[in-house]
Amino acid sequence: MRPNDTEPRLANPAATVLVVDDNPINLKLVSDLLAFEGYRVLKADDGEKAAASVQEDPPDLILLDVDLPGIDGLTLTKRLKSDPP
């Protein structure tokens, strides 16, 4: 980000990113950066919520932490690849 950037830039307004992280600081940081760049951001703090979010509103991209409570990131990735929304 350049020092004079104060307004969000518009990326593809239709691009949706699902950010999945159980660390609230990481979740907020990544979500805020993506939103600032103009992306529509969905958030989940565990694998179950992420799976539900994908079924309800499939994103264009998923940024997924590997070490999550409940369904871990690798298991969720395998599940989504075997049964896409």
MOMO-V731358 format. One record per pair of residues at least 12 apart in sequence whose ideal C-beta (glycine too) atoms are under 6 Angstrom apart, sorted by the first residue. I is the first residue (numbers start at 0). GAP is how many residues later the second one is. D is the distance in Angstrom with one decimal. If there is no record, write none. Layout:
# MOMO-V731358
i: (I | I)
gap: (GAP | GAP)
d: (D | D)
This chain:
# MOMO-V731358
i: (7 | 7 | 8 | 8 | 9 | 10 | 10 | 10 | 14 | 14 | 15 | 15 | 15 | 16 | 16 | 16 | 16 | 16 | 17 | 17 | 17 | 17 | 18 | 18 | 18 | 19 | 19 | 19 | 19 | 20 | 21 | 21 | 21 | 26 | 30 | 41 | 45 | 45 | 45 | 46 | 46 | 46 | 46 | 47 | 47 | 53 | 54 | 57)
gap: (28 | 30 | 28 | 29 | 28 | 26 | 27 | 28 | 24 | 45 | 24 | 43 | 44 | 17 | 22 | 24 | 42 | 44 | 24 | 35 | 41 | 44 | 12 | 24 | 44 | 24 | 30 | 44 | 45 | 44 | 23 | 46 | 47 | 16 | 12 | 17 | 22 | 23 | 24 | 21 | 23 | 24 | 29 | 22 | 23 | 31 | 30 | 27)
d: (4.9 | 5.6 | 5.7 | 5.4 | 4.1 | 5.2 | 3.8 | 5.4 | 5.3 | 5.0 | 4.5 | 4.4 | 5.2 | 5.3 | 5.0 | 5.6 | 5.9 | 4.8 | 4.5 | 5.9 | 4.0 | 4.6 | 5.2 | 5.4 | 5.0 | 4.7 | 4.4 | 4.6 | 5.9 | 4.4 | 5.2 | 5.4 | 5.8 | 5.8 | 5.5 | 5.9 | 5.5 | 5.1 | 5.0 | 4.8 | 4.9 | 2.9 | 4.6 | 5.1 | 5.9 | 5.5 | 5.5 | 4.2)
